[in-house]
Amino acid sequence: MNGPFSPPPIRARLRDMLAFLLALQAAAPAPAAPPIAAAASPAAPATDWGARDATYVIRDFRFRSGETLPELRLNYTRLGTPHRNAQGEIDNAVMILHGTGGTGRQFLAPQFADALFGPGQPLDLKRYWIILPDNIGHGKSSKPSDGLHMRFPAYDYDDMVEAQYRLLRDGLGIRRMRLVMGTSMGCMHGFVWGETHPEFLRALMPLACEPVAIAGLNRMWRQLAIDGIKADPAWAAGEYRSQPLAGLRTAASLLFVAGGAPLYYQAHYPTRDAAAAFARERVAASIAGIDANDLIYQLDSSRHYDPWARLEAIRVPTVWINSADDFINPRGLDFPQRAVARMPDARFRLIPESIDTRGHGTHTAARFWKDDLVALLRRTE
């Protein structure tokens, strides 16, 4: 582990550990979905929910690396309407943060939105104003594939959280968030938020991550995917005219395995031929949606993440959820129990593995943790 604190050797078994996310996180391929699937299930038509996109531009944004961009674009999607309290301050804003390779609009998928945004649901749009950013390097926000390629600033999670903060505070005029929640990379952003801007939050809900540095097998996995792209001669040091497909296939294959759910896949693809056909289909479909340079940056942006040393600073009421069949955040790790003991107002729950859970992608199937969200909102009213 990197950083000022290195947790002691892990005694619990490392059943599954692989790195991160990138996921079509629990749904089958759809045009607006992220490029790689966790355990997939038949897709249902998505509801628009009155979603409206906008762009916020930050002038002369300075990155942690010391690099700057004259204009950093942040695309974001809004649902619902802001409400102002007696002091004129917005008091119903909820930000939901996507994972690596995703976009804000992935949260319009039925398994997430239909369980949360409708009348009487936990994030009923008549009560809450939902903000879904495309993070730096993703979606319609500024990214390497816009033209700078590998000359794009080397952003990291701190940069992404700072840009989110500037969007909320300066762009939207919010002084305190009702809730910040996030999945996978967005989960890790949540821990960064809790340490850097605790006064800005009323509640925090990280889903599917650990609050420790990306090292060990987690970093190895990411590095192999990056190296697979760079080893393809067609990558041409990032100046390719067409995507380096051999390198992308290597990376996409690793991402597919990382997002898998063993029980679910065994039940739905019980023969050799069915399993092989599904895996090949998913990897081939995902490659069409990936830019090689964007993916390299997305995978590497976790390199400085390490909230472990400052967990005591996260004083905001927090509910943190992982799933037992998550290949990326395996149930054998003891970090959650140790971390929660150091956080003054945090609760952790591990969703049991079943034939219905979706591995890492369980985080975007809201039915598995909807009651936890309801309880968090009630105790932070």
C-alpha positions as CSV (number, residue, x, y, z in Angstrom):
1,M,0.0,0.0,0.0
2,N,1.1,3.6,-0.7
3,G,0.6,6.6,1.6
4,P,1.3,7.5,5.2
5,F,-0.4,4.4,6.6
6,S,0.1,0.8,5.4
7,P,-2.5,-1.6,6.8
8,P,-1.0,-4.8,8.3
9,P,-0.9,-8.0,6.2
10,I,-4.3,-9.3,5.2
11,R,-5.1,-12.6,7.0
12,A,-8.5,-13.1,5.6
13,R,-8.5,-15.0,2.3
14,L,-8.2,-12.9,-0.9
15,R,-10.9,-14.9,-2.7
16,D,-11.6,-12.5,-5.5
17,M,-9.6,-9.3,-5.5
18,L,-9.4,-7.5,-8.8
19,A,-9.4,-3.9,-9.3
20,F,-12.2,-1.5,-9.9
21,L,-15.1,-1.1,-12.0
22,L,-15.9,0.0,-15.6
23,A,-19.1,-1.6,-15.8
24,L,-22.4,-1.9,-17.5
25,Q,-22.9,-2.6,-14.0
26,A,-25.7,-5.2,-13.8
27,A,-27.5,-4.6,-17.0
28,A,-27.2,-5.9,-20.5
29,P,-25.6,-3.6,-23.2
30,A,-27.5,-0.5,-24.0
31,P,-26.4,2.5,-26.2
32,A,-26.0,4.9,-23.3
33,A,-24.5,2.5,-20.8
34,P,-20.9,2.2,-19.7
35,P,-18.7,-0.1,-21.8
36,I,-18.1,-3.2,-19.7
37,A,-20.7,-5.4,-18.0
38,A,-20.8,-6.8,-14.6
39,A,-23.3,-9.7,-14.4
40,A,-25.8,-8.9,-17.1
41,S,-29.5,-9.4,-17.1
42,P,-32.1,-8.6,-19.8
43,A,-32.5,-4.9,-20.3
44,A,-35.8,-3.1,-19.8
45,P,-36.6,0.2,-21.5
46,A,-35.3,3.2,-19.5
47,T,-37.5,6.0,-18.5
48,D,-36.3,9.5,-19.3
49,W,-37.5,11.0,-15.9
50,G,-37.4,14.5,-17.4
51,A,-33.6,14.4,-17.5
52,R,-31.9,17.6,-18.6
53,D,-28.2,17.9,-19.5
54,A,-26.1,21.0,-19.0
55,T,-22.4,21.9,-19.1
56,Y,-20.4,23.8,-16.5
57,V,-17.1,25.2,-17.6
58,I,-14.3,25.8,-15.0
59,R,-11.7,28.3,-16.3
60,D,-8.0,27.6,-15.8
61,F,-8.5,24.4,-13.8
62,R,-5.3,23.4,-12.1
63,F,-4.7,19.6,-11.6
64,R,-2.9,18.0,-8.7
65,S,-0.1,17.2,-11.2
66,G,0.5,21.0,-11.7
67,E,-1.0,20.9,-15.2
68,T,-3.8,23.2,-16.2
69,L,-6.6,23.3,-18.7
70,P,-7.9,26.7,-19.9
71,E,-11.4,25.3,-19.9
72,L,-12.5,22.1,-18.1
73,R,-16.0,21.0,-19.2
74,L,-18.2,19.1,-16.8
75,N,-21.4,17.7,-18.3
76,Y,-24.1,16.8,-15.8
77,T,-27.7,15.5,-15.9
78,R,-30.4,17.0,-13.6
79,L,-33.7,15.4,-12.5
80,G,-36.3,17.0,-10.4
81,T,-36.3,20.6,-9.1
82,P,-34.2,22.5,-6.5
83,H,-36.0,23.5,-3.3
84,R,-35.0,26.5,-1.1
85,N,-35.5,26.7,2.6
86,A,-36.4,29.8,4.6
87,Q,-32.9,31.1,4.3
88,G,-33.1,30.8,0.5
89,E,-30.6,27.9,0.4
90,I,-31.0,24.8,-1.7
91,D,-31.7,21.9,0.7
92,N,-32.7,18.9,-1.4
93,A,-29.7,18.3,-3.7
94,V,-28.5,14.8,-4.2
95,M,-25.4,13.9,-6.2
96,I,-24.9,10.4,-7.5
97,L,-21.4,9.5,-8.8
98,H,-20.8,6.9,-11.5
99,G,-18.0,4.3,-11.7
100,T,-14.9,4.0,-14.0
101,G,-16.0,4.2,-17.6
102,G,-19.5,5.2,-16.8
103,T,-21.6,8.4,-17.1
104,G,-24.2,10.1,-15.1
105,R,-27.0,8.9,-17.3
106,Q,-26.2,5.3,-16.5
107,F,-28.4,5.9,-13.4
108,L,-31.5,6.2,-15.5
109,A,-31.3,2.4,-16.1
110,P,-34.5,0.7,-14.7
111,Q,-32.8,-1.4,-12.0
112,F,-31.6,1.8,-10.4
113,A,-34.0,4.7,-11.3
114,D,-37.3,2.8,-11.2
115,A,-36.6,1.8,-7.6
116,L,-35.6,5.3,-6.4
117,F,-37.0,8.2,-8.4
118,G,-40.7,7.5,-8.7
119,P,-43.6,8.7,-6.5
120,G,-43.2,7.6,-2.9
121,Q,-39.7,6.2,-3.7
122,P,-36.7,7.1,-1.5
123,L,-35.5,9.8,-4.0
124,D,-38.9,10.9,-5.2
125,L,-38.3,13.6,-7.8
126,K,-41.0,15.7,-6.3
127,R,-38.9,16.0,-3.2
128,Y,-35.3,15.8,-4.4
129,W,-33.1,17.5,-7.0
130,I,-30.8,14.8,-8.5
131,I,-27.4,15.8,-10.0
132,L,-25.6,13.1,-12.1
133,P,-22.2,14.4,-13.3
134,D,-20.0,12.9,-16.0
135,N,-16.7,13.0,-14.2
136,I,-13.4,14.2,-15.8
137,G,-12.4,11.8,-18.5
138,H,-15.9,10.4,-19.0
139,G,-19.0,10.9,-21.1
140,K,-19.4,14.5,-22.4
141,S,-16.9,16.0,-20.0
142,S,-13.4,16.9,-20.9
143,K,-11.3,13.9,-21.8
144,P,-8.2,12.8,-23.7
145,S,-10.1,11.7,-26.8
146,D,-11.3,15.3,-27.3
147,G,-8.0,16.0,-29.0
148,L,-5.1,16.2,-26.5
149,H,-4.7,12.4,-26.4
150,M,-1.9,11.4,-24.0
151,R,-1.1,15.1,-23.5
152,F,-4.3,15.5,-21.5
153,P,-3.6,16.4,-17.8
154,A,-2.9,13.4,-15.6
155,Y,-6.1,13.7,-13.5
156,D,-6.8,11.7,-10.4
157,Y,-9.6,11.2,-7.9
158,D,-8.8,14.4,-6.0
159,D,-9.1,16.4,-9.2
160,M,-12.4,14.7,-10.0
161,V,-13.8,15.5,-6.5
162,E,-12.6,19.1,-6.7
163,A,-14.3,19.6,-10.0
164,Q,-17.5,18.1,-8.6
165,Y,-17.3,20.5,-5.6
166,R,-16.8,23.5,-8.0
167,L,-19.8,22.4,-10.0
168,L,-22.1,22.2,-7.0
169,R,-20.8,25.3,-5.1
170,D,-20.0,27.7,-7.9
171,G,-22.0,26.4,-10.8
172,L,-25.2,25.4,-9.0
173,G,-25.1,27.6,-5.9
174,I,-25.4,24.7,-3.4
175,R,-24.0,25.3,0.1
176,R,-24.8,21.9,1.6
177,M,-25.8,18.6,-0.1
178,R,-28.6,16.5,1.2
179,L,-26.8,13.4,0.1
180,V,-23.8,12.3,-1.9
181,M,-23.8,8.7,-3.0
182,G,-21.6,6.8,-5.5
183,T,-20.9,3.4,-7.0
184,S,-17.4,1.9,-7.3
185,M,-15.2,4.8,-8.4
186,G,-18.0,7.0,-7.2
187,C,-17.9,5.1,-3.9
188,M,-14.2,5.9,-3.6
189,H,-15.0,9.5,-4.4
190,G,-17.5,9.5,-1.5
191,F,-14.7,8.7,0.9
192,V,-12.6,11.5,-0.5
193,W,-15.6,13.8,-0.1
194,G,-16.1,12.8,3.5
195,E,-12.5,13.8,4.3
196,T,-12.1,16.9,2.2
197,H,-15.6,18.6,2.4
198,P,-17.4,17.1,5.4
199,E,-19.2,20.4,6.2
200,F,-20.8,20.2,2.7
201,L,-22.6,16.9,3.4
202,R,-25.6,15.9,5.4
203,A,-25.4,12.2,4.5
204,L,-23.0,9.9,2.6
205,M,-23.6,6.6,0.9
206,P,-20.6,4.8,-0.7
207,L,-21.5,1.6,-2.7
208,A,-18.9,-1.1,-3.7
209,C,-15.4,0.0,-2.7
210,E,-12.8,-0.1,0.0
211,P,-11.2,3.0,1.7
212,V,-7.6,1.8,1.1
213,A,-4.9,2.6,-1.5
214,I,-5.1,0.8,-4.8
215,A,-2.2,-1.5,-4.5
216,G,-1.5,-5.3,-4.5
217,L,-3.6,-7.3,-6.9
218,N,-5.9,-4.3,-7.4
219,R,-3.2,-2.2,-8.9
220,M,-1.7,-5.2,-10.8
221,W,-5.0,-5.7,-12.5
222,R,-5.3,-2.1,-13.7
223,Q,-1.7,-2.1,-14.8
224,L,-2.1,-5.2,-16.9
225,A,-5.1,-3.6,-18.7
226,I,-3.1,-0.4,-19.3
227,D,-0.1,-2.4,-20.5
228,G,-2.2,-4.5,-22.8
229,I,-3.3,-1.4,-24.6
230,K,0.1,0.2,-24.8
231,A,1.7,-3.1,-26.0
232,D,-0.5,-3.0,-29.2
233,P,1.6,-1.4,-31.9
234,A,-1.5,0.2,-33.3
235,W,-1.7,2.3,-30.1
236,A,1.2,4.4,-31.5
237,A,1.9,6.1,-28.2
238,G,-1.7,7.4,-28.2
239,E,-1.7,8.9,-31.6
240,Y,-3.7,6.2,-33.4
241,R,-6.1,7.0,-36.2
242,S,-8.2,4.0,-35.4
243,Q,-8.7,2.2,-32.1
244,P,-6.0,-0.4,-31.2
245,L,-8.4,-3.3,-31.1
246,A,-6.0,-6.0,-29.9
247,G,-5.0,-4.0,-26.9
248,L,-8.6,-3.0,-26.2
249,R,-9.6,-6.7,-26.4
250,T,-7.1,-7.5,-23.7
251,A,-8.3,-4.8,-21.4
252,A,-12.0,-5.5,-22.0
253,S,-11.5,-9.2,-21.3
254,L,-10.0,-8.3,-17.9
255,L,-12.8,-5.9,-17.2
256,F,-15.4,-8.5,-18.0
257,V,-13.9,-11.0,-15.5
258,A,-13.7,-8.2,-12.9
259,G,-17.4,-7.5,-13.2
260,G,-18.5,-11.1,-13.1
261,A,-20.9,-12.8,-10.6
262,P,-20.0,-16.5,-10.3
263,L,-23.4,-17.9,-9.0
264,Y,-25.4,-15.8,-11.4
265,Y,-23.3,-16.7,-14.5
266,Q,-23.2,-20.4,-13.5
267,A,-27.0,-20.5,-13.3
268,H,-27.6,-18.6,-16.6
269,Y,-24.8,-20.0,-18.7
270,P,-24.4,-23.6,-17.4
271,T,-22.8,-25.1,-20.5
272,R,-19.4,-24.5,-22.0
273,D,-20.7,-23.2,-25.3
274,A,-23.2,-20.8,-23.7
275,A,-20.6,-19.4,-21.4
276,A,-18.0,-18.9,-24.2
277,A,-20.5,-17.3,-26.5
278,F,-21.8,-14.8,-23.9
279,A,-18.3,-13.8,-22.9
280,R,-17.2,-13.2,-26.4
281,E,-20.3,-11.3,-27.2
282,R,-20.0,-9.0,-24.2
283,V,-16.3,-8.2,-24.8
284,A,-16.9,-7.6,-28.5
285,A,-19.8,-5.3,-27.8
286,S,-17.9,-3.4,-25.1
287,I,-14.9,-2.6,-27.4
288,A,-17.1,-0.5,-29.7
289,G,-17.7,2.0,-26.8
290,I,-14.2,2.4,-25.6
291,D,-11.5,4.9,-26.6
292,A,-8.1,3.5,-25.7
293,N,-6.5,6.7,-24.3
294,D,-9.6,7.5,-22.3
295,L,-9.5,4.0,-20.8
296,I,-5.9,4.3,-19.8
297,Y,-6.6,7.5,-18.0
298,Q,-9.7,6.1,-16.3
299,L,-7.8,3.1,-15.0
300,D,-4.9,5.1,-13.8
301,S,-6.8,7.9,-12.1
302,S,-7.0,5.8,-8.9
303,R,-3.3,5.8,-8.4
304,H,-3.2,8.4,-5.5
305,Y,-6.4,7.2,-3.8
306,D,-5.7,6.4,-0.2
307,P,-8.2,7.7,2.5
308,W,-7.2,5.2,5.1
309,A,-5.0,7.5,7.2
310,R,-7.8,10.1,7.7
311,L,-10.9,8.1,8.2
312,E,-11.6,9.8,11.5
313,A,-12.3,13.0,9.6
314,I,-15.4,11.4,8.1
315,R,-18.0,12.5,10.6
316,V,-21.0,12.8,8.4
317,P,-23.6,10.1,8.8
318,T,-22.5,7.3,6.4
319,V,-24.0,4.0,5.2
320,W,-21.5,1.9,3.2
321,I,-22.6,-1.1,1.3
322,N,-20.6,-3.9,-0.4
323,S,-21.7,-7.2,-1.8
324,A,-20.3,-10.6,-0.9
325,D,-19.9,-11.8,-4.5
326,D,-17.9,-8.7,-5.6
327,F,-14.8,-9.9,-7.4
328,I,-13.3,-6.5,-7.0
329,N,-14.0,-5.9,-3.2
330,P,-14.0,-9.4,-1.8
331,R,-15.8,-10.3,1.4
332,G,-12.6,-11.8,3.0
333,L,-11.0,-8.4,3.5
334,D,-11.3,-7.0,7.0
335,F,-11.0,-3.3,6.0
336,P,-14.8,-2.5,6.5
337,Q,-14.8,-3.6,10.2
338,R,-11.6,-1.7,10.9
339,A,-12.7,1.4,9.0
340,V,-16.1,1.7,10.5
341,A,-14.6,1.5,14.0
342,R,-12.7,4.7,13.2
343,M,-15.5,6.6,11.6
344,P,-17.7,8.4,14.2
345,D,-21.1,7.9,12.5
346,A,-20.7,5.1,9.9
347,R,-22.5,1.8,9.4
348,F,-21.4,-1.0,7.0
349,R,-23.5,-3.8,5.5
350,L,-22.4,-6.7,3.3
351,I,-25.1,-7.9,0.9
352,P,-25.1,-11.7,1.0
353,E,-24.2,-13.6,-2.2
354,S,-27.1,-15.3,-4.0
355,I,-28.1,-16.4,-7.4
356,D,-29.8,-13.0,-7.8
357,T,-26.9,-10.7,-6.9
358,R,-24.7,-9.3,-9.7
359,G,-21.2,-9.3,-8.3
360,H,-19.6,-5.9,-8.5
361,G,-22.7,-4.7,-10.4
362,T,-25.0,-5.3,-7.4
363,H,-24.4,-1.7,-6.5
364,T,-26.6,-0.5,-9.4
365,A,-29.4,-2.8,-8.6
366,A,-31.1,-0.6,-6.0
367,R,-33.5,-3.3,-4.6
368,F,-30.5,-4.8,-2.7
369,W,-29.8,-1.7,-0.7
370,K,-32.9,0.5,-1.0
371,D,-34.0,0.0,2.6
372,D,-30.5,1.1,3.8
373,L,-31.0,4.4,1.8
374,V,-34.4,5.0,3.4
375,A,-33.0,4.5,6.9
376,L,-30.1,6.9,6.2
377,L,-32.4,9.6,4.9
378,R,-34.7,9.2,7.9
379,R,-31.9,9.5,10.5
380,T,-30.5,12.6,8.8
381,E,-33.7,14.6,8.4
